[in-house]
Amino acid sequence: MNFKKIISLILALSLCAVLLCSCNKKDEDIPDGMQLVTSEFMDSKFFVPNDWTPEITTGTLVAKAEDNSNVSVQKMTPSGSYSSADSYFRTDYFPKLTSTFKNIVLLEEECSIENQTFGKEENGAVKYVYTVESDGSTYKIMQYFSVYSGYLYILTYTAEESVFADHLEDVSSIVKNFVY
């Protein structure tokens, strides 16, 4: 009988130790100066600066800066069969954008389909930058497209053109710390 009590005590203490260690580990996973944004609809880890405001919608993780610049991550299954994320962007995604916005300009010199990585896993990605006019303002948009485990992840950074450069360091940190 004493043997069962000793085993039970050892198991209880082990469980407490595991719980305490896992709590500390969770806090260590969050990069300095950032907060975790999660949703029951996405199993990814999306870290944004502490001074940004998270907004969670169905299937999309969003965070906004004080000046309304924002970053969002969307996970989807791409329609059709495409040989690459670049092919998807150029033959499906961008044509839809051009039908939505009258004045859209793809800034080819800022786009990159080579040597781009996304997330802590440094998965391959492509990056596109373009401007659109909406409601009398010009917005600059930067998007990363990354295919991982059969899903297409799209990170979108949107800001008024005049403040776009103000958050590039934050966005770079968001891109580097993303976890699929």
Legacy VTK file of the C-alpha trace (Angstrom):
# vtk DataFile Version 3.0
C-alpha trace
ASCII
DATASET POLYDATA
POINTS 180 float
0.000 0.000 0.000
2.845 2.428 0.812
4.407 1.628 -2.547
1.281 2.879 -4.370
1.315 6.121 -2.367
4.977 6.727 -3.135
4.425 6.108 -6.874
1.384 8.427 -6.826
3.390 11.165 -5.083
6.240 10.831 -7.578
3.823 11.008 -10.508
2.070 14.072 -9.035
5.391 15.867 -8.470
6.554 14.972 -11.985
3.343 16.337 -13.460
3.771 19.602 -11.511
7.358 19.927 -12.734
6.290 19.363 -16.343
3.529 21.960 -16.042
5.873 24.543 -14.522
8.487 23.959 -17.216
5.982 24.203 -20.042
4.602 27.501 -18.694
8.054 29.072 -18.703
8.809 27.663 -22.148
5.697 29.295 -23.614
6.847 32.756 -22.496
10.341 32.108 -23.874
8.882 31.408 -27.327
7.519 34.947 -27.691
10.197 37.228 -29.185
11.182 40.297 -27.148
8.927 43.286 -27.772
6.271 41.184 -29.493
2.939 39.600 -28.651
1.322 36.414 -29.931
-1.839 36.694 -32.038
-3.767 33.425 -32.377
-7.110 32.193 -33.583
-9.015 28.955 -33.263
-9.228 28.979 -37.079
-5.447 28.984 -37.683
-2.819 26.861 -35.994
0.014 29.270 -36.833
1.902 31.568 -34.483
1.765 35.194 -35.612
3.901 37.588 -33.563
3.413 41.357 -33.830
4.933 44.320 -31.966
3.511 44.932 -28.495
2.196 48.360 -29.491
0.100 46.949 -32.372
-3.560 46.033 -31.796
-4.560 42.466 -32.697
-7.828 41.870 -34.530
-8.925 38.314 -35.127
-11.409 37.474 -37.842
-12.508 34.122 -39.179
-9.503 32.577 -40.892
-7.343 35.711 -40.874
-4.955 37.085 -38.268
-4.667 40.887 -38.320
-2.820 43.509 -36.294
-2.878 47.285 -36.687
-0.392 49.999 -35.819
-1.554 53.293 -34.335
-1.551 54.944 -37.797
-3.865 52.164 -39.159
-1.071 50.430 -41.059
-1.790 46.731 -40.764
-0.450 43.254 -41.288
-2.565 40.174 -41.895
-1.922 36.485 -42.457
-4.263 34.259 -44.373
-3.987 30.496 -44.879
-5.725 29.003 -47.879
-5.778 26.161 -50.337
-4.944 27.639 -53.740
-7.454 26.968 -56.482
-6.246 25.445 -59.726
-2.838 23.935 -60.340
0.120 26.278 -60.318
3.775 25.458 -60.677
4.795 28.069 -58.111
3.582 30.870 -55.850
4.798 33.329 -58.510
2.643 31.623 -61.123
-0.373 31.810 -58.794
0.209 35.507 -58.131
0.670 36.492 -61.768
-2.017 34.331 -63.403
-4.767 34.381 -60.760
-4.240 36.747 -57.825
-2.941 39.907 -59.509
-5.506 39.851 -62.356
-8.243 39.787 -59.683
-6.638 42.784 -57.999
-6.523 44.716 -61.277
-10.238 44.102 -61.770
-10.929 45.417 -58.257
-8.715 48.531 -58.250
-8.624 50.977 -61.163
-5.222 52.416 -60.376
-2.923 49.581 -59.357
0.798 49.607 -60.079
3.024 46.576 -59.543
6.426 47.864 -58.426
8.554 45.208 -60.139
11.818 46.679 -58.794
10.636 45.986 -55.213
9.290 42.500 -55.956
11.410 39.401 -55.471
10.817 35.811 -56.458
14.290 34.622 -55.460
16.116 34.379 -52.138
13.034 35.209 -50.069
12.299 33.247 -46.921
9.292 33.228 -44.637
8.952 32.245 -41.003
11.303 30.705 -38.489
11.594 27.682 -40.781
12.949 30.019 -43.497
10.580 28.443 -45.997
10.831 29.718 -49.558
8.604 32.662 -50.450
7.943 35.295 -53.085
7.382 38.985 -52.368
5.311 41.519 -54.296
4.907 45.248 -53.753
2.282 47.413 -55.419
0.277 50.578 -54.916
-3.473 51.068 -55.133
-5.701 54.111 -54.927
-8.776 53.920 -52.767
-11.026 56.638 -51.363
-8.635 59.376 -52.482
-5.566 57.863 -50.792
-2.658 55.886 -52.183
-1.788 52.718 -50.293
1.373 50.696 -50.663
1.019 46.960 -50.176
3.699 44.329 -49.687
2.748 40.658 -49.791
4.632 37.442 -49.120
3.309 34.195 -50.599
4.667 30.956 -49.144
3.553 27.373 -49.761
3.865 25.066 -46.764
2.318 21.600 -46.253
-0.073 22.050 -49.162
-1.381 25.426 -47.991
-0.693 28.885 -49.315
0.135 31.470 -46.662
-0.276 35.110 -47.628
1.126 37.829 -45.388
-0.060 41.298 -46.390
1.330 44.596 -45.108
-0.780 47.638 -46.031
-0.042 51.277 -45.226
-0.620 54.701 -46.659
2.261 55.344 -49.021
3.528 58.234 -46.854
4.088 55.972 -43.785
4.894 52.670 -45.516
8.635 52.814 -44.738
7.959 53.570 -41.045
7.018 49.959 -40.275
9.343 47.961 -42.533
11.548 46.883 -39.625
8.472 45.670 -37.686
7.173 43.811 -40.735
10.552 42.163 -41.273
10.450 40.925 -37.673
6.872 39.666 -38.145
7.921 37.742 -41.271
11.013 36.226 -39.616
9.174 35.105 -36.457
6.097 33.534 -38.089
5.584 29.856 -37.209
3.545 27.620 -39.521
LINES 1 181
180 0 1 2 3 4 5 6 7 8 9 10 11 12 13 14 15 16 17 18 19 20 21 22 23 24 25 26 27 28 29 30 31 32 33 34 35 36 37 38 39 40 41 42 43 44 45 46 47 48 49 50 51 52 53 54 55 56 57 58 59 60 61 62 63 64 65 66 67 68 69 70 71 72 73 74 75 76 77 78 79 80 81 82 83 84 85 86 87 88 89 90 91 92 93 94 95 96 97 98 99 100 101 102 103 104 105 106 107 108 109 110 111 112 113 114 115 116 117 118 119 120 121 122 123 124 125 126 127 128 129 130 131 132 133 134 135 136 137 138 139 140 141 142 143 144 145 146 147 148 149 150 151 152 153 154 155 156 157 158 159 160 161 162 163 164 165 166 167 168 169 170 171 172 173 174 175 176 177 178 179
